[in-house]
Amino acid sequence: MSADFTRFDEAQADDWRRIDDHFRDYREGVVPRVLVHLERLKGDTHGYPVDRYTHCLQTATRAERAGADEETIVCALLHDIGDDLAPDNHAEIAAAILEPFVDPLNLWMVRHHELFQGYHYRHYYGLDRHARDAYRDHPAYARTVRFCDEWDQTSFDPAYEPYPLEHFRPMLDRVLGRAPFGGMPTVSAE
């Protein structure tokens, strides 16, 4: 059953309870919808040695093999998911997807990984490869350096066998299936 209003200022608590019920059901489908976008990274390599999908699987696999926690592994898997929609701003897209579900330090890592990754190539464009050092005092600096240096920039290897996506699905279900940080409010009985 749908809400009965045509404007928010006409809505009643019962309308918002119905909307909330639909929203909670819709929210259960987050992981499958995220996976659709991740799988859209298959195919075109954009000149890289592997496609972006394989790159994401390799990055997550390297993170797991290095002993990263589950949330960080999910961040590694989804860090480039925004490439399909906004290649010039892909880290912001990934961060927006992850923001309700991950620790602020991991969120910062995803949001800034492109700048930190630039340490490995910015100088070829006449840019400062040390730009990430401006954040040296940030609490997520070391984790972001590790993410980029050990897992992200090394994951363009056609010979490296990553875990399949199915391996990561339970982690995605747990991380993206938990209540957002701060919890979800419910409609009051007013």
C-alpha positions as CSV (number, residue, x, y, z in Angstrom):
1,M,0.0,0.0,0.0
2,S,1.3,3.4,-0.9
3,A,1.2,6.7,1.0
4,D,-1.9,8.9,0.5
5,F,-0.2,12.3,0.1
6,T,0.8,14.3,-2.9
7,R,3.0,16.8,-0.9
8,F,5.2,16.1,2.1
9,D,3.5,18.8,4.1
10,E,0.2,16.8,3.8
11,A,1.7,13.5,5.0
12,Q,0.7,11.8,8.2
13,A,2.6,9.3,10.4
14,D,0.8,6.4,8.8
15,D,2.1,7.5,5.4
16,W,5.6,7.5,6.6
17,R,5.2,4.1,8.3
18,R,4.2,2.6,4.9
19,I,7.1,4.3,3.2
20,D,9.4,3.1,5.9
21,D,8.2,-0.5,5.4
22,H,8.9,-0.3,1.6
23,F,12.2,1.4,2.2
24,R,13.3,-1.4,4.6
25,D,12.4,-4.0,2.0
26,Y,14.1,-2.1,-0.8
27,R,17.2,-1.7,1.4
28,E,17.5,-5.5,1.6
29,G,18.4,-5.5,-2.1
30,V,21.5,-3.2,-1.8
31,V,24.1,-5.9,-2.2
32,P,22.6,-7.3,-5.5
33,R,22.3,-3.8,-6.9
34,V,25.9,-3.0,-5.9
35,L,27.1,-6.2,-7.6
36,V,25.4,-5.2,-10.8
37,H,27.5,-2.1,-10.9
38,L,30.7,-3.9,-9.9
39,E,30.1,-6.4,-12.8
40,R,29.7,-3.5,-15.2
41,L,33.4,-3.0,-14.8
42,K,34.1,-6.2,-16.7
43,G,35.4,-6.1,-20.2
44,D,37.0,-2.8,-21.3
45,T,40.5,-2.4,-19.8
46,H,40.7,1.3,-20.7
47,G,44.3,0.5,-21.5
48,Y,45.2,-1.2,-18.3
49,P,46.6,-4.8,-18.3
50,V,43.3,-6.0,-16.7
51,D,39.7,-4.8,-16.6
52,R,38.5,-2.8,-13.6
53,Y,36.4,-5.8,-12.3
54,T,39.5,-8.0,-12.2
55,H,41.4,-5.2,-10.6
56,C,38.8,-4.9,-7.8
57,L,38.9,-8.6,-7.2
58,Q,42.7,-8.6,-7.1
59,T,42.8,-5.7,-4.7
60,A,40.3,-7.3,-2.3
61,T,42.2,-10.6,-2.6
62,R,45.5,-9.0,-1.7
63,A,43.9,-7.2,1.2
64,E,42.5,-10.5,2.6
65,R,45.7,-12.4,2.0
66,A,47.5,-9.7,3.9
67,G,45.2,-10.1,6.9
68,A,42.9,-7.1,6.5
69,D,39.7,-7.0,8.4
70,E,36.4,-7.8,6.6
71,E,35.3,-4.2,6.3
72,T,38.6,-3.1,4.7
73,I,38.3,-6.1,2.3
74,V,34.9,-4.9,1.2
75,C,36.3,-1.4,0.8
76,A,39.0,-2.8,-1.4
77,L,36.5,-4.7,-3.5
78,L,34.3,-1.6,-4.1
79,H,36.9,1.1,-4.2
80,D,36.6,1.6,-8.0
81,I,32.9,0.8,-8.4
82,G,32.3,4.4,-9.4
83,D,34.4,4.1,-12.5
84,D,31.4,3.1,-14.5
85,L,29.3,6.2,-13.6
86,A,31.9,8.9,-12.9
87,P,35.5,7.9,-13.9
88,D,36.8,11.4,-12.9
89,N,35.1,11.2,-9.5
90,H,34.9,7.5,-8.9
91,A,36.3,7.5,-5.4
92,E,33.5,9.8,-4.3
93,I,30.9,7.4,-5.7
94,A,32.5,4.5,-3.9
95,A,32.7,6.4,-0.7
96,A,29.0,7.5,-1.0
97,I,27.9,3.9,-1.3
98,L,30.1,2.7,1.6
99,E,29.5,5.7,3.9
100,P,26.5,4.4,5.9
101,F,28.2,1.1,6.6
102,V,31.9,1.6,7.3
103,D,34.2,3.2,9.8
104,P,35.1,6.8,9.1
105,L,38.7,6.0,8.7
106,N,38.0,3.4,6.0
107,L,35.6,5.8,4.3
108,W,38.4,8.4,4.2
109,M,40.7,5.8,2.7
110,V,38.3,5.1,-0.1
111,R,37.5,8.7,-0.7
112,H,41.2,9.7,-0.9
113,H,42.7,6.6,-2.6
114,E,43.0,8.3,-6.0
115,L,45.2,11.1,-4.7
116,F,47.3,8.6,-2.7
117,Q,47.6,6.3,-5.7
118,G,48.9,9.2,-7.6
119,Y,52.2,8.7,-5.8
120,H,52.9,6.0,-8.4
121,Y,52.1,8.0,-11.6
122,R,51.4,11.7,-11.0
123,H,55.0,12.7,-11.9
124,Y,54.4,11.3,-15.5
125,Y,51.8,14.1,-15.9
126,G,54.0,16.8,-14.4
127,L,52.2,16.7,-11.1
128,D,53.4,16.4,-7.6
129,R,53.6,12.7,-6.7
130,H,54.0,13.6,-3.1
131,A,50.6,15.4,-2.9
132,R,49.4,12.8,-0.4
133,D,52.0,14.0,2.1
134,A,49.8,17.0,2.8
135,Y,47.7,14.5,4.8
136,R,50.5,12.9,6.7
137,D,49.0,13.9,10.1
138,H,45.5,12.5,9.3
139,P,44.6,9.4,11.3
140,A,43.9,7.4,8.1
141,Y,47.1,8.4,6.3
142,A,49.0,5.1,7.0
143,R,46.1,2.8,6.2
144,T,45.5,4.7,2.9
145,V,49.2,4.5,2.0
146,R,49.2,0.8,2.7
147,F,46.0,0.3,0.7
148,C,47.4,2.0,-2.3
149,D,51.0,0.8,-2.1
150,E,50.5,-2.8,-1.2
151,W,47.1,-3.7,-2.7
152,D,45.7,-1.2,-5.1
153,Q,48.6,-0.3,-7.3
154,T,49.9,-3.9,-7.4
155,S,46.5,-5.3,-8.7
156,F,46.9,-4.9,-12.5
157,D,48.6,-8.3,-13.0
158,P,47.0,-10.6,-15.6
159,A,48.8,-13.6,-14.0
160,Y,47.5,-12.9,-10.4
161,E,44.6,-15.2,-9.6
162,P,42.1,-13.4,-7.4
163,Y,39.4,-15.0,-5.3
164,P,36.1,-15.1,-7.3
165,L,33.3,-12.7,-6.5
166,E,31.3,-15.4,-4.8
167,H,34.1,-15.6,-2.1
168,F,33.4,-12.0,-1.1
169,R,29.6,-12.2,-1.2
170,P,29.1,-13.1,2.5
171,M,31.4,-10.2,3.5
172,L,29.3,-7.8,1.4
173,D,26.1,-9.2,2.9
174,R,27.5,-8.6,6.4
175,V,29.0,-5.2,5.9
176,L,26.3,-3.7,3.7
177,G,23.6,-5.5,5.5
178,R,24.3,-4.1,9.0
179,A,22.6,-1.0,10.3
180,P,24.1,2.2,9.2
181,F,26.4,3.9,11.6
182,G,24.1,5.7,14.1
183,G,21.3,3.2,13.4
184,M,18.2,3.8,11.4
185,P,15.4,5.8,13.0
186,T,11.8,4.6,13.0
187,V,8.7,6.6,12.5
188,S,7.2,7.8,15.8
189,A,3.6,7.1,16.8
190,E,2.6,10.7,16.5
